[in-house]
Amino acid sequence: MHTATARSETARRITAVVAGLEDELVALRRRVHAHPEPAWMEHETTALVAERLRAAGLVPRLFEGTGLMVNIGADPRGRGRRRIALRADLDALPLQETTGLPFASEKDGFAHACGHDLHTVALLGAALTLKALDDAGELPVGVRCIFQPAEEVQPGGAERAMGEGVLDGVEQIYALHCDPKLDVGLVGSRIGPITAASDTVTVTVQAEGGHTSRPHLTGDVVFALGELITSLPAVLGRRMDPRAGVNLTWGAVHAGRASNAIPASGTITGTLRCLDGRAWQRAAKVIQDAIPQILGPYGVEVDVNYVRGIPPVVNEERAVRTVDAAAKDVLGPDAVVLAEQSLGGEDFAWYLTRIPGALVRLGTRTPGGPSFDLHRGDIVFDERALGLGAQVLARAAVLAGATAVDEPDGLPSRVHGQL
């Protein structure tokens, strides 16, 4: 049995190791931040992480293209040892940075505006800390650190990484995601769905086109698109369980160029988001059945391109309890708060379709400072979150390794609010 005293000693050890790394972690984060790389192009970031891992005596395995993983501790095939996985994402966004920071992006049109630079370096800090624990004989479980490419696109890097065997021999997986609306020093967690499924819906409508004075002589593409824009979300609101959090929002409309001409074609594109996995499976059929019925009276031809994206991130209860306990151990008893559900998508969800685990929110807002939203060019993260995130990840891996055998005393039993 791992006692509360033993757990506290390990937590103090983790905190001390990370404290010795903090200046380096900040420098590494600023280097990654200044050189953002979009999905599938994270070559410099991959090389930087691999170089630092090798310097620590670890042996990273690079994926084909970009990304890597590294094992710390005993081979899980030996003497019944198991392995816990920790994951970070490497890619940046095609977005212009406007922060004016001295280490702002040096690549025009690209920025780390979702915090993946913090995710990457926090996991690197956790890996170096876990290596120190393993060298001291204090690591109770094997750990695999996954530095995944291409989280921001679909199909994304999680599926590619799974094809590289990152989950082989792994029993649980954990990740952090920056939350710029949560104060640094806090972690937001939630049992069950924490992010949503995300699919892309593109509808193209065609007709012969004609003069706006004679709409009865052709299919009015613009009117048909307008009807679809408002009616399809309404249909979903009546055909889907509202508790499933189904939301269809259009992001682009393209049709015509002249005020007095009905165009021959037009397109709308949007995203379908859903918090419930079963509803996600059903929503596509509801949409595809409803579109021709909505547009039937308007004499137009329609083509629907429904692209399945990612499922919702559904946190497993035991994993949430583990990471909650880890955060309280290293950040303090009041460090954990209930995270809001988000309709944003995260391809960490794919890992959770195979094994249990949890994704939690890492506070990155300076207390008393401004709040930001992710994917904004002016977003600023409090860099103190780097060391705190490294501690939470490292502690979660250690606790997961212990609790898988015999659950330590003191793990919180409360259940967060659920969908």
C-alpha positions in Angstrom: 0.0 0.0 0.0 1.3 3.4 -0.9 0.6 5.6 2.1 -0.4 9.3 2.0 3.1 10.1 3.5 4.8 8.2 0.7 2.7 9.9 -1.9 3.6 13.3 -0.5 7.3 12.5 -0.5 7.1 11.6 -4.2 5.1 14.8 -4.9 7.8 16.8 -3.2 10.5 15.1 -5.2 8.6 15.9 -8.4 8.2 19.5 -7.4 11.9 19.8 -6.6 13.0 18.2 -9.9 10.7 20.5 -12.0 11.9 23.5 -10.0 15.4 22.8 -11.2 14.2 22.6 -14.8 11.9 25.7 -14.9 14.4 28.2 -16.5 15.2 25.7 -19.2 11.6 24.9 -19.8 10.7 28.6 -20.3 13.6 29.0 -22.7 12.5 25.9 -24.7 8.9 27.1 -24.8 10.0 30.4 -26.1 12.1 28.8 -28.8 9.1 26.6 -29.9 6.8 29.6 -29.7 9.0 31.7 -31.9 9.2 28.9 -34.5 5.6 27.6 -35.0 5.1 24.8 -37.4 1.7 23.7 -38.9 0.3 20.2 -39.0 2.6 17.6 -40.5 5.4 20.1 -40.7 6.7 20.0 -37.1 10.2 19.0 -38.1 12.2 21.5 -36.0 10.0 21.0 -33.0 10.3 17.2 -33.2 14.1 17.5 -33.5 14.3 19.8 -30.5 12.3 17.5 -28.3 14.3 14.4 -29.5 17.6 16.2 -28.8 16.7 17.0 -25.3 15.4 13.6 -24.5 18.6 12.0 -25.8 20.7 14.4 -23.7 18.8 13.0 -20.7 19.8 9.4 -21.6 16.5 8.5 -23.2 15.9 6.8 -26.6 13.1 8.5 -28.5 11.5 6.8 -31.5 10.6 9.2 -34.3 7.5 8.7 -36.3 7.4 8.7 -40.0 7.3 12.4 -40.9 7.0 14.3 -37.6 6.3 13.4 -34.0 7.9 10.9 -31.6 7.4 8.9 -28.5 9.8 7.8 -25.8 9.5 5.1 -23.1 10.7 5.7 -19.5 11.1 2.9 -17.1 10.9 -0.8 -17.3 9.7 -2.6 -20.4 6.0 -3.4 -19.7 6.7 -7.0 -21.0 9.0 -7.6 -18.1 7.8 -8.9 -14.7 4.2 -7.7 -15.1 5.2 -4.0 -15.3 2.6 -1.8 -17.0 2.8 1.4 -18.9 0.9 4.7 -18.6 0.9 7.2 -21.5 1.1 11.0 -21.5 0.4 13.0 -24.6 1.1 16.4 -26.0 0.5 18.0 -29.5 3.2 19.8 -31.5 1.4 21.8 -34.2 0.7 25.5 -34.6 -2.1 27.3 -36.3 -2.1 29.2 -39.7 -2.8 32.4 -37.9 -1.0 35.8 -37.5 0.4 36.5 -34.0 -0.3 40.0 -32.7 1.0 39.7 -29.1 4.2 41.9 -29.6 6.1 39.5 -27.3 9.9 39.5 -27.6 9.6 35.8 -28.5 6.6 36.2 -30.8 6.3 34.0 -33.9 9.1 34.6 -36.5 7.0 32.9 -39.2 4.6 35.1 -40.9 1.1 33.7 -40.8 1.7 31.0 -38.2 1.3 31.1 -34.4 1.0 28.9 -31.3 -2.4 30.4 -30.5 -3.8 27.2 -28.9 -1.0 26.5 -26.4 0.5 23.5 -28.0 4.0 25.0 -27.3 3.1 24.8 -23.6 1.7 21.3 -24.0 4.9 20.1 -25.7 7.3 21.6 -23.2 5.3 20.7 -20.2 5.3 17.1 -21.3 9.1 17.3 -22.0 9.5 18.6 -18.4 7.4 15.7 -17.2 9.5 13.2 -19.2 12.8 14.6 -17.7 11.3 14.4 -14.2 10.1 10.9 -14.6 13.6 9.9 -15.9 15.0 11.4 -12.7 12.6 9.3 -10.6 13.4 6.2 -12.6 17.1 6.7 -12.1 16.4 6.9 -8.4 14.3 3.8 -8.4 11.2 5.7 -7.6 9.1 5.2 -10.7 6.4 2.5 -10.0 5.3 2.1 -13.6 6.6 2.4 -17.2 5.6 5.7 -18.9 5.3 6.5 -22.6 5.4 10.1 -23.6 3.8 10.8 -26.9 4.6 14.0 -28.8 1.9 14.0 -31.4 1.8 16.0 -34.7 -1.2 17.5 -36.4 -3.9 17.9 -33.8 -5.4 20.9 -35.6 -6.4 19.1 -38.8 -8.6 16.2 -39.9 -7.7 13.5 -40.3 -5.3 14.3 -37.5 -2.2 13.1 -35.8 -3.8 10.9 -33.1 -4.9 8.4 -35.7 -1.5 8.4 -37.3 0.2 8.0 -33.9 -2.0 5.1 -33.0 -0.9 3.5 -36.3 2.7 3.9 -35.0 1.8 1.7 -32.1 1.8 4.4 -29.3 -0.9 2.5 -27.4 0.8 -0.9 -27.5 1.1 -2.1 -23.9 -0.5 1.1 -22.5 -3.3 0.8 -20.0 -4.2 4.5 -19.4 -3.5 7.9 -21.1 -3.5 11.5 -19.8 -3.2 14.9 -21.4 -3.4 18.6 -20.5 -4.9 21.4 -22.6 -4.3 25.1 -21.9 -7.3 27.1 -20.6 -6.7 30.8 -20.9 -9.9 31.6 -18.9 -8.7 29.6 -15.9 -6.2 31.1 -13.5 -2.7 29.6 -13.4 -2.4 27.2 -10.5 -5.8 25.6 -11.2 -6.7 22.5 -13.1 -10.2 22.0 -14.5 -11.5 18.4 -14.8 -14.7 16.7 -15.6 -16.0 13.1 -15.7 -17.6 12.1 -19.0 -17.7 14.3 -22.1 -15.4 17.4 -21.8 -15.1 18.2 -25.5 -17.4 17.5 -28.5 -17.4 15.5 -31.7 -16.7 17.7 -34.7 -17.7 16.9 -38.3 -17.6 19.1 -41.4 -20.7 19.5 -43.5 -20.5 21.0 -47.0 -23.7 21.4 -49.1 -23.5 22.5 -52.8 -26.7 23.6 -54.5 -27.0 23.9 -58.3 -29.6 25.1 -60.9 -29.6 26.8 -64.3 -29.3 30.3 -62.9 -31.2 33.3 -64.3 -32.4 36.9 -63.8 -33.5 38.0 -60.4 -36.7 39.4 -62.0 -37.8 35.9 -63.0 -36.9 33.5 -60.1 -39.8 31.2 -61.0 -37.9 30.2 -64.2 -35.0 28.7 -62.4 -34.0 27.1 -59.1 -33.2 30.0 -56.8 -29.9 28.8 -55.4 -29.4 31.7 -53.0 -32.9 31.4 -51.5 -32.5 27.6 -51.2 -29.2 28.1 -49.4 -30.9 30.6 -47.0 -33.7 28.2 -46.3 -31.1 25.4 -45.6 -29.0 27.7 -43.3 -32.0 28.3 -41.0 -34.0 25.1 -41.4 -31.4 22.4 -41.0 -30.3 23.4 -37.5 -34.0 23.6 -36.6 -34.6 20.1 -37.8 -31.7 18.9 -35.6 -33.2 20.7 -32.7 -36.4 18.6 -33.1 -34.9 15.2 -34.3 -32.0 15.0 -31.8 -32.1 14.7 -28.0 -31.3 18.2 -26.7 -29.2 16.7 -23.9 -26.7 15.5 -26.4 -25.5 19.0 -27.1 -25.9 18.8 -30.9 -25.0 22.1 -32.6 -24.7 22.9 -36.3 -23.2 26.2 -37.1 -22.4 27.5 -40.6 -19.0 29.2 -41.1 -18.9 30.0 -44.9 -21.5 30.9 -47.6 -20.5 31.4 -51.2 -23.0 32.2 -54.0 -23.1 34.7 -56.8 -21.4 38.0 -57.5 -24.1 40.2 -59.1 -27.2 41.8 -57.4 -29.4 41.1 -60.4 -28.4 37.6 -61.3 -29.4 34.3 -59.7 -26.2 32.2 -59.7 -26.0 28.7 -61.0 -24.4 27.2 -57.9 -23.6 28.0 -54.3 -22.1 26.3 -51.3 -22.4 26.4 -47.5 -19.9 24.8 -45.1 -20.2 24.4 -41.4 -19.4 22.1 -38.4 -21.6 19.7 -36.6 -20.7 19.3 -32.9 -22.0 16.9 -30.4 -21.2 15.9 -26.8 -22.7 12.4 -27.0 -21.1 9.6 -28.9 -24.3 7.8 -29.8 -26.0 11.0 -31.0 -22.9 11.8 -33.0 -23.3 8.5 -34.9 -27.0 9.3 -35.6 -26.7 13.0 -36.5 -25.1 12.3 -39.9 -28.1 10.4 -41.1 -30.6 13.0 -39.8 -28.7 15.7 -41.7 -28.4 13.7 -45.0 -32.1 12.7 -44.9 -33.3 16.2 -44.1 -31.4 18.2 -46.7 -33.2 16.9 -49.8 -36.6 17.3 -48.0 -35.9 20.9 -47.1 -34.7 21.8 -50.6 -37.3 19.7 -52.5 -39.7 22.5 -53.3 -37.1 24.8 -54.8 -36.1 22.9 -58.0 -32.4 22.6 -57.3 -29.9 19.8 -57.3 -28.0 19.2 -54.1 -24.7 17.5 -53.2 -23.8 16.8 -49.6 -20.3 16.2 -48.5 -20.3 15.0 -44.8 -16.8 14.5 -43.5 -16.6 12.5 -40.2 -14.1 14.3 -37.9 -13.5 13.3 -34.3 -15.6 11.8 -31.5 -16.1 13.6 -28.2 -13.4 13.3 -25.5 -15.1 11.2 -22.8 -13.1 11.2 -19.6 -13.1 7.9 -17.6 -14.1 8.4 -14.0 -11.2 6.6 -12.4 -8.7 8.4 -14.6 -10.2 11.8 -13.6 -10.0 10.9 -9.9 -6.3 10.0 -10.5 -5.4 13.3 -12.2 -7.5 15.2 -9.7 -5.4 13.6 -6.9 -2.2 14.4 -8.8 -3.1 18.0 -9.2 -4.0 18.4 -5.5 -0.7 16.7 -4.4 1.5 19.1 -6.4 -0.6 22.3 -6.6 -2.6 22.2 -3.4 -5.9 21.0 -2.0 -8.0 23.7 -3.8 -6.3 23.3 -7.2 -9.0 21.3 -8.9 -12.2 22.9 -10.2 -15.1 21.6 -12.4 -14.3 22.2 -16.1 -17.0 23.4 -18.4 -18.0 21.2 -21.3 -16.7 22.6 -24.6 -18.1 22.2 -28.1 -14.5 22.4 -29.4 -13.0 19.3 -30.8 -9.8 17.5 -29.7 -8.4 14.4 -31.4 -7.2 13.0 -28.0 -10.7 11.5 -28.2 -9.4 8.8 -30.5 -7.1 7.4 -27.8 -10.0 7.2 -25.4 -11.9 5.0 -27.9 -9.2 2.3 -27.2 -8.1 2.8 -23.5 -9.4 4.8 -20.5 -7.9 8.1 -19.7 -8.5 11.8 -19.1 -7.8 15.2 -20.6 -7.9 18.1 -18.2 -7.7 21.9 -18.4 -4.5 23.6 -17.3 -5.0 27.2 -16.1 -2.9 29.7 -18.0 -4.5 33.0 -17.1 -2.5 35.4 -14.9 -4.7 36.0 -11.8 -6.3 39.4 -12.2 -5.1 39.6 -15.8 -7.2 39.6 -19.0 -9.0 36.6 -20.3 -8.4 35.3 -23.8 -10.0 32.8 -26.1 -8.0 30.1 -27.9 -7.1 30.6 -31.5 -6.7 34.3 -31.2 -3.6 36.1 -32.5 -3.2 38.2 -29.3 -3.4 35.3 -26.8 -0.8 35.3 -24.0 -0.3 32.4 -21.6 1.2 32.7 -18.1 4.5 30.7 -18.4 4.3 29.6 -14.8 1.8 27.0 -16.1 4.8 25.2 -17.8 6.3 23.9 -14.5 2.9 23.3 -13.0 1.7 21.2 -16.0 4.9 19.2 -15.9 4.3 18.4 -12.2 0.7 17.4 -12.8 1.6 15.1 -15.7 4.5 13.4 -13.9 2.5 13.0 -10.7 -0.5 11.6 -12.6 1.7 8.9 -14.2 3.1 7.9 -10.8 -0.3 7.8 -9.2 -1.8 5.9 -12.1 0.9 3.3 -11.8 0.2 2.9 -8.1 -3.5 3.0 -8.2 -3.7 0.4 -11.0 -2.4 -2.2 -8.4 -3.8 -1.0 -5.1 -5.7 2.3 -4.9 -4.0 4.6 -2.4 -5.8 6.1 0.5 -7.1 9.6 0.0 -8.1 9.5 -3.7 -11.1 11.8 -3.9 -14.4 9.9 -4.4 -16.5 12.9 -5.5 -18.1 12.7 -8.9 -18.1 15.8 -11.0 -21.2 17.1 -12.6 -22.0 15.3 -15.8 -23.9 15.8 -19.0 
